[in-house]
Amino acid sequence: MTRKKAKLCALLVSSMATLGTGAASAATLAEDADAVCKGLVGAVDAVKIDSATLQAPSPIAVAERGPTPSGRITPANPGFCKVLGHIDPADPKAPPIKFQVNLPVEWNGRSLQYGGGGFNGVLITGLALPPAYPFDKPSPLARGFVTYGTDSGHETRQGEPPQVFALNDEAFENFAHRAYKKVRDVAVGLMERAYGKRPEKMYFMGSSEGGREGLTMAQRYPDDFDGIFARVPVINWVGLQHAGTRSGLVTMGAGWINPAQVKLVGEAVRAACDKADGSDDALVQDPVACKAAFKVETLRCEAGKSGDQCLTDAQIKAIDTLHGTYKFPFALANGLDDYPGWGVSGEDTPVIGPTGGWVAWWLGTAPPAQPPAPNNGIAWIYGAGGIQYVFARDPKLDVTSYKVEEHKARLLEVSKLMDSTDPDLGRFRARGGRLIMLEHMADYAQSPYAGIRYFESVERKLGKTETAEFARLYTAPGVDHVGSGAPANVDMLSVLVDWVEKGKAPGDLEVAEQKVEAPSFATLRALPLCRWPAWPHYKTGAVTEAASFTCAP
């Protein structure tokens, strides 16, 4: 089939009462925009504006290579005032919170805060494409949004584990939630100074760690944002770090699976499930049913044999561990005491940086080492380092000797700070906030079932009808953590604006073909994200590990 549009799976599609309408009003910097921009430099208490420079408009640029599909695109930008600054810490041993705020000369009265990724430590500029954003649309800044981001209060240095900052209490609390709130408030102040008024509507978009940040803002600071988009959020953060570490530990010896065997598993999954939807498109469109249908034992080596075309008992145990639930001996924040196992499909998605399946995230190209090596899976690098620096706070700890029970108090402390699993979004809903979540079903950085379970907990807390008034959850089969493997890009910013400002609630969302004109690269269809296999129209229905998608051709 050659369908060039695709529908994401809406877990919740229902009509709702019309909300208040009204678009944000435009404004511009003063006639002498350069002077207004430079006049922003200065300091008020702990907030320091280090530089403010007027930037000329710039064209789009498309790189031949990039760590992620969207990472290849540098979008066109209009004239804007680029503001760089920092917020001094209370603890002199803690690093500052760095931020960048971009003030367009022609402002539409709205703002967009970008979330971070991983353990952060890199300044988020607000100049890139936001999560899941189509490549052929103007950037938020080009559309007139003030955009901004932060490094979350620490800087990752080359050669150091990304979790080193967590040894400092203030730095870790900034990473957990305070940095995003503080920078949001600084950005509002800058908008008031530059344009003479506050933003009329404020939006937040984040992916992975940034998705967790988005949910954190809805839960902790429900009055701060009108619309939030959280893609593949790493909620139940404590559970994720422990589950990822467990999956690494089981591959330290004979359980490690080499890239050729990863391909073997990927092909076996497709053989078992690809044609279940009636098409042969190399895409598992019902990953929930496939998890139950696929039997890894069928790949077991015959007695006394081994090799790339079969799996040993230790390797099968490792895969069962990845798919299985991780259980804590005590409850974490909001009553959770486990982390859901990973699903199936996309195991052999090619590796380019954080793009990819098992090799990128779980297995790497070499068995897990201590300390983690660059050729290990990212989940081991994150999880093992998290155990050492965040939970045990012992950089020299042998991770194989770590026992959860011995660190209960710290786990509970971290869970309270980091786990954005509070289902009570009543205040966010009451003040008119709107939330959209997107889970990628071939994601091995975090389990998509964690987000699905969270959304269902919100429904249980507030009621399905009430939740439908302000929240939606979508899933994208075949898509990896960063958006590769199958189409998954939708202009969620416009979806949010229409919902917040026009009362237009989203239903099914379409993924359309994307093209970007550039001197040396006329189209982005060569990206894995832009493959166009057949795609089902999914019907409404709740999805859990025990349930199955309902598909129609």
NORLINWO-V449414 format. One record per pair of residues at least 6 apart in sequence whose C-alpha atoms are under 7 Angstrom apart, sorted by the first residue. I is the first residue (numbers start at 1). GAP is how many residues later the second one is. D is the distance in whole Angstrom. If there is no record, write none. Layout:
i:I gap:GAP d:D
i:I gap:GAP d:D
//
This chain:
i:1 gap:533 d:5
i:2 gap:530 d:7
i:2 gap:531 d:7
i:2 gap:532 d:6
i:3 gap:531 d:6
i:4 gap:508 d:6
i:4 gap:509 d:6
i:4 gap:528 d:6
i:5 gap:505 d:6
i:5 gap:506 d:5
i:5 gap:507 d:5
i:5 gap:508 d:6
i:6 gap:504 d:5
i:6 gap:505 d:5
i:6 gap:506 d:6
i:6 gap:529 d:6
i:7 gap:501 d:6
i:7 gap:502 d:5
i:7 gap:503 d:4
i:7 gap:504 d:6
i:7 gap:530 d:6
i:8 gap:466 d:6
i:8 gap:467 d:6
i:8 gap:468 d:6
i:8 gap:500 d:7
i:8 gap:501 d:6
i:8 gap:502 d:6
i:9 gap:465 d:5
i:9 gap:466 d:5
i:9 gap:467 d:6
i:9 gap:529 d:5
i:10 gap:463 d:6
i:10 gap:464 d:5
i:10 gap:465 d:7
i:10 gap:497 d:7
i:10 gap:498 d:6
i:10 gap:530 d:6
i:11 gap:462 d:6
i:11 gap:463 d:6
i:11 gap:529 d:6
i:11 gap:530 d:6
i:11 gap:531 d:6
i:11 gap:532 d:7
i:12 gap:460 d:6
i:12 gap:461 d:6
i:12 gap:528 d:6
i:12 gap:529 d:7
i:13 gap:494 d:5
i:13 gap:527 d:6
i:14 gap:454 d:7
i:14 gap:493 d:7
i:16 gap:453 d:6
i:18 gap:485 d:5
i:19 gap:483 d:7
i:19 gap:484 d:4
i:20 gap:481 d:7
i:20 gap:482 d:7
i:20 gap:483 d:6
i:21 gap:480 d:5
i:21 gap:481 d:4
i:21 gap:482 d:6
i:22 gap:479 d:6
i:22 gap:480 d:6
i:23 gap:478 d:6
i:24 gap:84 d:6
i:24 gap:85 d:5
i:24 gap:86 d:7
i:24 gap:176 d:6
i:24 gap:177 d:7
i:25 gap:83 d:6
i:25 gap:84 d:5
i:26 gap:81 d:5
i:26 gap:82 d:4
i:26 gap:83 d:5
i:27 gap:79 d:6
i:27 gap:80 d:5
i:27 gap:81 d:6
i:27 gap:82 d:7
i:27 gap:168 d:7
i:28 gap:77 d:5
i:28 gap:78 d:5
i:28 gap:79 d:6
i:28 gap:167 d:6
i:29 gap:76 d:5
i:29 gap:77 d:7
i:29 gap:165 d:6
i:29 gap:166 d:6
i:30 gap:6 d:7
i:34 gap:20 d:6
i:36 gap:158 d:7
i:37 gap:15 d:6
i:37 gap:16 d:6
i:37 gap:17 d:6
i:37 gap:44 d:6
i:38 gap:14 d:5
i:38 gap:15 d:6
i:40 gap:12 d:6
i:41 gap:8 d:5
i:41 gap:9 d:6
i:41 gap:10 d:6
i:41 gap:11 d:6
i:42 gap:6 d:6
i:42 gap:7 d:5
i:42 gap:8 d:7
i:43 gap:6 d:6
i:46 gap:41 d:5
i:46 gap:42 d:5
i:47 gap:39 d:6
i:47 gap:40 d:5
i:47 gap:41 d:7
i:48 gap:37 d:5
i:48 gap:38 d:5
i:48 gap:39 d:6
i:49 gap:35 d:6
i:49 gap:36 d:4
i:49 gap:37 d:7
i:50 gap:34 d:6
i:50 gap:35 d:5
i:51 gap:32 d:6
i:51 gap:33 d:5
i:51 gap:34 d:7
i:52 gap:29 d:6
i:52 gap:30 d:5
i:52 gap:31 d:4
i:52 gap:32 d:6
i:53 gap:28 d:5
i:53 gap:29 d:5
i:53 gap:30 d:7
i:54 gap:26 d:6
i:54 gap:27 d:4
i:54 gap:28 d:6
i:55 gap:24 d:5
i:55 gap:25 d:5
i:55 gap:26 d:6
i:55 gap:27 d:7
i:56 gap:22 d:7
i:56 gap:23 d:5
i:57 gap:20 d:5
i:57 gap:21 d:4
i:57 gap:22 d:5
i:58 gap:18 d:5
i:58 gap:19 d:5
i:58 gap:20 d:7
i:59 gap:17 d:4
i:59 gap:18 d:7
i:60 gap:14 d:6
i:60 gap:15 d:5
i:60 gap:16 d:4
i:61 gap:12 d:6
i:61 gap:13 d:5
i:61 gap:14 d:6
i:61 gap:457 d:7
i:62 gap:10 d:6
i:62 gap:11 d:5
i:62 gap:12 d:6
i:62 gap:456 d:7
i:62 gap:459 d:7
i:63 gap:9 d:5
i:63 gap:10 d:6
i:64 gap:8 d:7
i:65 gap:7 d:6
i:66 gap:6 d:5
i:67 gap:285 d:6
i:67 gap:286 d:5
i:67 gap:287 d:7
i:67 gap:288 d:7
i:68 gap:286 d:7
i:68 gap:287 d:6
i:68 gap:414 d:6
i:69 gap:415 d:7
i:69 gap:458 d:6
i:69 gap:460 d:7
i:70 gap:59 d:7
i:74 gap:54 d:6
i:75 gap:53 d:7
i:75 gap:54 d:7
i:75 gap:64 d:6
i:77 gap:64 d:6
i:77 gap:65 d:5
i:78 gap:26 d:7
i:78 gap:64 d:5
i:79 gap:25 d:6
i:79 gap:26 d:6
i:80 gap:22 d:6
i:80 gap:23 d:5
i:80 gap:24 d:4
i:80 gap:25 d:5
i:81 gap:21 d:6
i:81 gap:22 d:5
i:81 gap:23 d:6
i:82 gap:19 d:6
i:82 gap:20 d:5
i:82 gap:21 d:7
i:83 gap:17 d:6
i:83 gap:18 d:5
i:83 gap:19 d:6
i:84 gap:15 d:6
i:84 gap:16 d:5
i:84 gap:17 d:7
i:85 gap:13 d:6
i:85 gap:14 d:6
i:85 gap:15 d:7
i:86 gap:10 d:6
i:86 gap:11 d:5
i:86 gap:12 d:4
i:86 gap:13 d:6
i:87 gap:9 d:5
i:87 gap:10 d:5
i:87 gap:11 d:7
i:88 gap:8 d:5
i:88 gap:9 d:7
i:89 gap:6 d:6
i:89 gap:7 d:5
i:91 gap:79 d:7
i:94 gap:74 d:6
i:94 gap:76 d:6
i:94 gap:77 d:6
i:95 gap:58 d:6
i:95 gap:59 d:6
i:95 gap:76 d:7
i:96 gap:57 d:5
i:96 gap:58 d:7
i:97 gap:54 d:7
i:97 gap:55 d:6
i:97 gap:56 d:4
i:97 gap:57 d:7
i:97 gap:82 d:7
i:98 gap:25 d:7
i:98 gap:52 d:6
i:98 gap:53 d:6
i:98 gap:55 d:6
i:99 gap:24 d:7
i:99 gap:50 d:6
i:99 gap:51 d:4
i:99 gap:52 d:7
i:99 gap:84 d:7
i:100 gap:25 d:6
i:100 gap:48 d:5
i:100 gap:49 d:6
i:100 gap:50 d:6
i:101 gap:46 d:6
i:101 gap:47 d:4
i:101 gap:48 d:7
i:101 gap:86 d:6
i:102 gap:44 d:6
i:102 gap:45 d:5
i:102 gap:46 d:6
i:103 gap:43 d:5
i:104 gap:37 d:7
i:104 gap:40 d:6
i:104 gap:42 d:6
i:106 gap:38 d:6
i:107 gap:37 d:5
i:107 gap:38 d:6
i:108 gap:36 d:5
i:108 gap:37 d:6
i:109 gap:90 d:5
i:109 gap:91 d:6
i:109 gap:92 d:7
i:110 gap:35 d:5
i:110 gap:36 d:6
i:110 gap:89 d:5
i:110 gap:90 d:6
i:110 gap:91 d:5
i:110 gap:92 d:6
i:111 gap:34 d:5
i:111 gap:35 d:4
i:111 gap:36 d:6
i:111 gap:88 d:7
i:111 gap:90 d:7
i:111 gap:91 d:5
i:111 gap:92 d:6
i:112 gap:33 d:6
i:112 gap:34 d:6
i:112 gap:35 d:5
i:112 gap:36 d:7
i:112 gap:90 d:6
i:112 gap:91 d:5
i:112 gap:92 d:5
i:113 gap:34 d:6
i:113 gap:35 d:5
i:113 gap:36 d:6
i:113 gap:90 d:6
i:113 gap:91 d:5
i:113 gap:92 d:6
i:114 gap:12 d:6
i:114 gap:16 d:7
i:114 gap:34 d:6
i:114 gap:35 d:5
i:114 gap:90 d:6
i:114 gap:91 d:5
i:114 gap:92 d:6
i:115 gap:34 d:7
i:115 gap:90 d:6
i:115 gap:91 d:4
i:115 gap:92 d:7
i:115 gap:95 d:4
i:115 gap:96 d:7
i:115 gap:98 d:6
i:116 gap:8 d:6
i:116 gap:90 d:7
i:116 gap:93 d:6
i:116 gap:94 d:4
i:117 gap:90 d:7
i:117 gap:91 d:6
i:117 gap:92 d:5
i:117 gap:93 d:6
i:118 gap:91 d:6
i:119 gap:43 d:6
i:119 gap:44 d:7
i:120 gap:31 d:6
i:120 gap:32 d:6
i:121 gap:30 d:5
i:121 gap:31 d:7
i:121 gap:33 d:5
i:121 gap:34 d:4
i:121 gap:35 d:5
i:122 gap:29 d:5
i:122 gap:33 d:6
i:122 gap:34 d:7
i:123 gap:26 d:7
i:123 gap:27 d:5
i:123 gap:28 d:4
i:124 gap:25 d:5
i:124 gap:26 d:5
i:124 gap:27 d:6
i:125 gap:23 d:6
i:125 gap:24 d:5
i:126 gap:21 d:5
i:126 gap:22 d:5
i:126 gap:23 d:6
i:129 gap:10 d:6
i:130 gap:75 d:7
i:131 gap:74 d:7
i:131 gap:75 d:6
i:131 gap:76 d:6
i:131 gap:100 d:7
i:132 gap:356 d:7
i:132 gap:357 d:4
i:132 gap:358 d:6
i:133 gap:356 d:5
i:133 gap:357 d:6
i:133 gap:358 d:5
i:133 gap:359 d:7
i:134 gap:355 d:5
i:134 gap:356 d:6
i:134 gap:357 d:6
i:134 gap:380 d:7
i:135 gap:379 d:6
i:135 gap:380 d:7
i:135 gap:381 d:7
i:136 gap:378 d:6
i:136 gap:379 d:6
i:136 gap:380 d:5
i:141 gap:6 d:6
i:152 gap:22 d:6
i:152 gap:23 d:5
i:152 gap:27 d:5
i:152 gap:28 d:7
i:153 gap:18 d:6
i:153 gap:21 d:6
i:153 gap:22 d:6
i:153 gap:26 d:6
i:154 gap:11 d:7
i:154 gap:17 d:7
i:156 gap:6 d:6
i:161 gap:224 d:7
i:163 gap:222 d:6
i:163 gap:223 d:6
i:163 gap:226 d:6
i:164 gap:225 d:6
i:165 gap:6 d:6
i:165 gap:7 d:7
i:166 gap:6 d:5
i:166 gap:223 d:6
i:166 gap:224 d:6
i:167 gap:222 d:6
i:167 gap:223 d:7
i:167 gap:226 d:6
i:173 gap:244 d:7
i:176 gap:241 d:6
i:176 gap:242 d:5
i:177 gap:39 d:7
i:188 gap:10 d:6
i:188 gap:11 d:7
i:191 gap:6 d:7
i:191 gap:7 d:6
i:191 gap:8 d:7
i:192 gap:6 d:5
i:201 gap:25 d:6
i:202 gap:23 d:5
i:202 gap:24 d:5
i:202 gap:25 d:7
i:203 gap:22 d:6
i:203 gap:23 d:6
i:203 gap:24 d:5
i:203 gap:25 d:6
i:204 gap:10 d:6
i:204 gap:21 d:7
i:204 gap:23 d:6
i:204 gap:24 d:5
i:204 gap:25 d:6
i:205 gap:9 d:7
i:205 gap:23 d:6
i:205 gap:24 d:5
i:205 gap:25 d:6
i:206 gap:7 d:7
i:206 gap:8 d:6
i:206 gap:23 d:6
i:206 gap:24 d:5
i:206 gap:25 d:6
i:207 gap:23 d:6
i:207 gap:24 d:5
i:207 gap:25 d:6
i:207 gap:26 d:6
i:208 gap:23 d:6
i:208 gap:24 d:5
i:208 gap:25 d:4
i:208 gap:26 d:5
i:209 gap:24 d:6
i:209 gap:25 d:6
i:210 gap:23 d:7
i:211 gap:19 d:4
i:211 gap:20 d:5
i:211 gap:21 d:6
i:211 gap:22 d:4
i:211 gap:23 d:7
i:212 gap:21 d:5
i:212 gap:22 d:5
i:212 gap:23 d:5
i:212 gap:208 d:6
i:214 gap:14 d:6
i:214 gap:15 d:7
i:214 gap:16 d:6
i:215 gap:15 d:7
i:215 gap:205 d:6
i:216 gap:204 d:5
i:218 gap:207 d:7
i:218 gap:210 d:6
i:219 gap:203 d:7
i:219 gap:206 d:6
i:222 gap:205 d:6
i:222 gap:206 d:4
i:223 gap:205 d:7
i:223 gap:208 d:7
i:225 gap:208 d:7
i:226 gap:206 d:7
i:226 gap:207 d:5
i:226 gap:208 d:6
i:226 gap:274 d:7
i:227 gap:206 d:6
i:227 gap:207 d:5
i:227 gap:208 d:6
i:227 gap:269 d:6
i:227 gap:273 d:7
i:228 gap:206 d:6
i:228 gap:207 d:5
i:228 gap:208 d:6
i:229 gap:206 d:6
i:229 gap:207 d:5
i:229 gap:208 d:6
i:230 gap:206 d:6
i:230 gap:207 d:5
i:230 gap:208 d:7
i:231 gap:206 d:6
i:231 gap:207 d:5
i:231 gap:208 d:6
i:232 gap:206 d:6
i:232 gap:207 d:5
i:232 gap:208 d:6
i:232 gap:216 d:7
i:232 gap:249 d:7
i:233 gap:218 d:7
i:234 gap:212 d:6
i:235 gap:184 d:6
i:235 gap:185 d:5
i:235 gap:186 d:6
i:235 gap:215 d:7
i:235 gap:216 d:7
i:236 gap:183 d:5
i:236 gap:184 d:6
i:236 gap:185 d:6
i:237 gap:181 d:6
i:237 gap:182 d:5
i:238 gap:177 d:6
i:238 gap:181 d:7
i:239 gap:99 d:6
i:239 gap:100 d:5
i:240 gap:99 d:7
i:240 gap:206 d:7
i:241 gap:142 d:5
i:241 gap:145 d:7
i:242 gap:141 d:6
i:243 gap:83 d:6
i:243 gap:96 d:7
i:244 gap:135 d:6
i:244 gap:136 d:6
i:244 gap:139 d:6
i:245 gap:135 d:6
i:245 gap:138 d:5
i:245 gap:139 d:6
i:247 gap:71 d:7
i:247 gap:74 d:6
i:247 gap:75 d:6
i:248 gap:114 d:7
i:248 gap:120 d:6
i:248 gap:132 d:6
i:250 gap:68 d:6
i:251 gap:67 d:6
i:251 gap:116 d:7
i:252 gap:115 d:5
i:252 gap:116 d:5
i:254 gap:60 d:6
i:254 gap:61 d:7
i:255 gap:59 d:5
i:255 gap:60 d:4
i:255 gap:63 d:6
i:256 gap:59 d:6
i:256 gap:111 d:6
i:257 gap:58 d:6
i:257 gap:106 d:7
i:258 gap:107 d:7
i:259 gap:100 d:7
i:260 gap:48 d:6
i:261 gap:47 d:5
i:261 gap:48 d:7
i:262 gap:85 d:7
i:262 gap:86 d:6
i:263 gap:85 d:5
i:264 gap:45 d:7
i:266 gap:79 d:7
i:266 gap:80 d:7
i:266 gap:81 d:5
i:266 gap:82 d:5
i:269 gap:25 d:6
i:269 gap:76 d:6
i:270 gap:12 d:7
i:270 gap:14 d:7
i:272 gap:22 d:6
i:273 gap:11 d:6
i:273 gap:17 d:6
i:274 gap:6 d:6
i:274 gap:8 d:6
i:274 gap:9 d:6
i:274 gap:10 d:5
i:277 gap:8 d:7
i:281 gap:252 d:6
i:281 gap:253 d:6
i:283 gap:195 d:6
i:284 gap:61 d:6
i:284 gap:193 d:7
i:284 gap:194 d:6
i:285 gap:192 d:5
i:285 gap:193 d:7
i:286 gap:263 d:6
i:287 gap:57 d:6
i:287 gap:58 d:7
i:287 gap:154 d:7
i:287 gap:190 d:7
i:288 gap:257 d:6
i:288 gap:259 d:7
i:288 gap:260 d:5
i:288 gap:261 d:7
i:289 gap:259 d:5
i:290 gap:54 d:7
i:291 gap:52 d:6
i:291 gap:53 d:6
i:296 gap:20 d:7
i:297 gap:19 d:7
i:299 gap:11 d:5
i:299 gap:12 d:6
i:300 gap:10 d:6
i:300 gap:11 d:5
i:300 gap:12 d:6
i:300 gap:13 d:7
i:301 gap:9 d:5
i:301 gap:10 d:5
i:301 gap:11 d:6
i:306 gap:6 d:7
i:322 gap:19 d:6
i:322 gap:20 d:6
i:323 gap:18 d:5
i:323 gap:19 d:5
i:323 gap:20 d:6
i:324 gap:17 d:5
i:325 gap:13 d:7
i:325 gap:14 d:6
i:325 gap:15 d:5
i:325 gap:16 d:4
i:326 gap:12 d:5
i:326 gap:13 d:5
i:326 gap:14 d:6
i:326 gap:15 d:7
i:327 gap:10 d:6
i:327 gap:11 d:4
i:327 gap:12 d:7
i:328 gap:9 d:5
i:328 gap:10 d:6
i:330 gap:7 d:6
i:331 gap:6 d:4
i:332 gap:80 d:6
i:332 gap:83 d:6
i:333 gap:79 d:7
i:333 gap:82 d:6
i:333 gap:83 d:5
i:333 gap:86 d:7
i:334 gap:87 d:7
i:334 gap:88 d:6
i:340 gap:107 d:7
i:340 gap:109 d:6
i:340 gap:110 d:6
i:341 gap:106 d:6
i:342 gap:102 d:7
i:342 gap:105 d:5
i:344 gap:98 d:7
i:345 gap:97 d:6
i:345 gap:133 d:7
i:346 gap:11 d:6
i:346 gap:96 d:5
i:346 gap:132 d:6
i:346 gap:134 d:7
i:347 gap:10 d:5
i:347 gap:11 d:5
i:348 gap:9 d:5
i:348 gap:10 d:6
i:349 gap:7 d:5
i:349 gap:8 d:5
i:349 gap:136 d:7
i:350 gap:6 d:5
i:350 gap:7 d:7
i:351 gap:8 d:7
i:351 gap:9 d:6
i:354 gap:6 d:6
i:355 gap:127 d:6
i:355 gap:129 d:7
i:356 gap:124 d:6
i:357 gap:87 d:6
i:357 gap:123 d:7
i:358 gap:86 d:7
i:359 gap:6 d:6
i:359 gap:18 d:6
i:360 gap:17 d:6
i:360 gap:18 d:6
i:361 gap:16 d:5
i:361 gap:17 d:5
i:361 gap:18 d:5
i:361 gap:83 d:6
i:361 gap:84 d:6
i:362 gap:15 d:5
i:362 gap:16 d:7
i:362 gap:17 d:6
i:362 gap:18 d:7
i:363 gap:13 d:6
i:363 gap:14 d:5
i:364 gap:11 d:6
i:364 gap:12 d:4
i:364 gap:13 d:4
i:365 gap:10 d:6
i:365 gap:11 d:6
i:366 gap:9 d:6
i:366 gap:10 d:6
i:367 gap:9 d:7
i:368 gap:8 d:6
i:368 gap:12 d:7
i:372 gap:8 d:7
i:372 gap:9 d:5
i:379 gap:66 d:6
i:384 gap:15 d:7
i:388 gap:6 d:5
i:388 gap:7 d:5
i:388 gap:9 d:6
i:389 gap:6 d:6
i:391 gap:16 d:7
i:391 gap:19 d:6
i:391 gap:20 d:6
i:392 gap:15 d:7
i:421 gap:33 d:6
i:423 gap:31 d:7
i:423 gap:34 d:6
i:423 gap:35 d:5
i:423 gap:38 d:6
i:424 gap:34 d:7
i:424 gap:37 d:6
i:429 gap:41 d:6
i:433 gap:37 d:7
i:434 gap:36 d:5
i:434 gap:37 d:6
i:434 gap:66 d:6
i:435 gap:35 d:6
i:435 gap:36 d:5
i:435 gap:37 d:6
i:436 gap:35 d:6
i:436 gap:36 d:5
i:436 gap:37 d:6
i:437 gap:35 d:6
i:437 gap:36 d:5
i:437 gap:37 d:6
i:438 gap:35 d:6
i:438 gap:36 d:5
i:438 gap:37 d:6
i:439 gap:9 d:5
i:439 gap:12 d:7
i:439 gap:35 d:6
i:439 gap:36 d:5
i:439 gap:37 d:6
i:440 gap:8 d:6
i:440 gap:35 d:6
i:440 gap:36 d:5
i:440 gap:37 d:6
i:440 gap:39 d:5
i:440 gap:40 d:6
i:440 gap:41 d:6
i:441 gap:7 d:6
i:441 gap:34 d:7
i:441 gap:35 d:6
i:441 gap:36 d:5
i:441 gap:37 d:6
i:441 gap:38 d:6
i:442 gap:35 d:7
i:442 gap:36 d:5
i:442 gap:37 d:5
i:442 gap:38 d:5
i:443 gap:36 d:7
i:443 gap:37 d:4
i:443 gap:38 d:5
i:444 gap:37 d:7
i:445 gap:36 d:6
i:452 gap:92 d:7
i:459 gap:8 d:6
i:476 gap:12 d:6
i:478 gap:7 d:6
i:478 gap:8 d:6
i:479 gap:6 d:5
i:479 gap:7 d:5
i:479 gap:9 d:7
i:483 gap:46 d:6
i:484 gap:44 d:5
i:484 gap:45 d:4
i:485 gap:43 d:5
i:485 gap:44 d:5
i:486 gap:42 d:7
i:486 gap:43 d:5
i:486 gap:44 d:7
i:486 gap:45 d:6
i:487 gap:24 d:6
i:487 gap:42 d:5
i:487 gap:43 d:6
i:487 gap:44 d:7
i:488 gap:23 d:6
i:489 gap:22 d:6
i:490 gap:20 d:7
i:490 gap:21 d:6
i:495 gap:11 d:7
i:498 gap:6 d:5
i:499 gap:6 d:5
i:514 gap:10 d:7
i:515 gap:8 d:5
i:515 gap:9 d:6
i:516 gap:6 d:6
i:516 gap:7 d:5
i:516 gap:8 d:6
i:517 gap:6 d:6
i:524 gap:6 d:7
i:525 gap:6 d:6
i:536 gap:15 d:6
i:536 gap:16 d:6
i:536 gap:17 d:5
i:537 gap:14 d:6
i:537 gap:15 d:6
i:537 gap:16 d:7
i:538 gap:12 d:6
i:538 gap:13 d:5
i:538 gap:14 d:6
i:539 gap:11 d:6
i:539 gap:12 d:6
i:543 gap:6 d:7
//
